[in-house]
Amino acid sequence: MVDESFHIPVLTEEVIQHLIQNADGDYLDATGGFGGHSAAILGKIGCGSLIATDRDPEAIKYLNSKFKAEEKISIHQACFSELTELFRELEFDGILADIGVSSYQLDNASRGFSFKQNGPLDMRMNQSIGQDASQWLNNASEKEISNVIWKYGEEKKAKKIAKIIVEARINSEIKSTKELAEIILEEIPRKFNDKKHPATKTFQAIRIFINNELLELEILLEFIAKHLKIGGRACIISFHSLEDRMVKRFFRDKSRRDPKLSKLPNLPDDSSFKLVSKALKPSDNEVNDNPRSRSATLRVIEKIK
Ligand SMILES: C[S@@+](CC[C@H](N)C(=O)[O-])C[C@H]1O[C@@H](n2cnc3c(N)ncnc32)[C@H](O)[C@@H]1O
């Protein structure tokens, strides 16, 4: 059984404070993970209800066991792009998404997300569907690999890394996280004092690509816009700038007048959402206790009409 300490939820107090405006309301935790945020929501709602979803079957198994005695929660395996189909008729008082990977996924060698643990180069959040990172990396063209590393990793050395990957795989397929990390490290040695491994951005890029993470996020944002009740709020926590930029722009665009109409006088404000607070970051204490929270950013929006 998975140990609870494998994932420490981030910004929990801030999430609860901003998300729950109605203790008897209906809530959706779209990234149930290891149930840290879900447990905090359940602790705060009275007659309300919580639906927890996650695309990872291991997370779902864990959530089912953690909350087996809890009547206010229902748990479903689903990715963001399946939420509309599943909850077509539902509206929520609050929707939470804590996007990215859990510490359990990152630290578990068999999931193949991290160069710190040697394991099969997999990186799928749901290991029962789709191609894994190794299958893709051993078959994609150099140009395709370079584009992915540049687009999703914002890695300046994307072309060089793609070239060395394609050269290395001529000898033998790249099958493990360690092999990929070593291929990159051989050509791009670590600079003195640089805390980041030179493969960091490449691993992030391949993970985002394999799990179609940015399209999933785009679909989630549209779902949120349609499925919040009036007065309902969405809280989104992201861990890197690509995702946070998307959330920030979407929230900004939804909460201001249509720029095409903004120069016309005497038009009422037509926006249906308002921003709630500025972007929130973990306190120094939280970062001390849980260094992985360092890069988290929480944004909150409310549906007003
Ligand atoms: C940072 S963890 C969430 C941890 C959770 N808040 C907790 O307290 O334990 C992110 C979770 O989101 C899930 N996830 C990421 N992208 C997803 C998507 N597109 N659809 C559904 N779940 C997703 C991952 O499988 C992972 O379990």
The ligand as a Gaussian input file, in Angstrom:
#p B3LYP/6-31G(d) Opt

LIG

0 1
 C        0.049000      17.299000      -7.569000
 S       -0.896000      15.842000      -7.641000
 C       -2.338000      16.204000      -6.724000
 C       -2.192000      15.904000      -5.284000
 C       -3.456000      16.093000      -4.462000
 N       -3.930000      17.456000      -4.502000
 C       -3.249000      15.639000      -3.030000
 O       -3.516000      16.419000      -2.109000
 O       -2.824000      14.494000      -2.825000
 C       -1.499000      15.909000      -9.254000
 C       -2.445000      14.785000      -9.611000
 O       -3.141000      15.216000     -10.773000
 C       -3.331000      14.119000     -11.614000
 N       -3.493000      14.674000     -12.960000
 C       -2.601000      15.389000     -13.670000
 N       -3.103000      15.710000     -14.869000
 C       -4.355000      15.208000     -14.905000
 C       -5.390000      15.209000     -15.882000
 N       -5.217000      15.780000     -17.071000
 N       -6.553000      14.611000     -15.585000
 C       -6.735000      14.027000     -14.359000
 N       -5.783000      13.964000     -13.407000
 C       -4.610000      14.555000     -13.678000
 C       -2.089000      13.281000     -11.446000
 O       -2.327000      11.939000     -11.791000
 C       -1.776000      13.473000      -9.960000
 O       -2.302000      12.436000      -9.182000

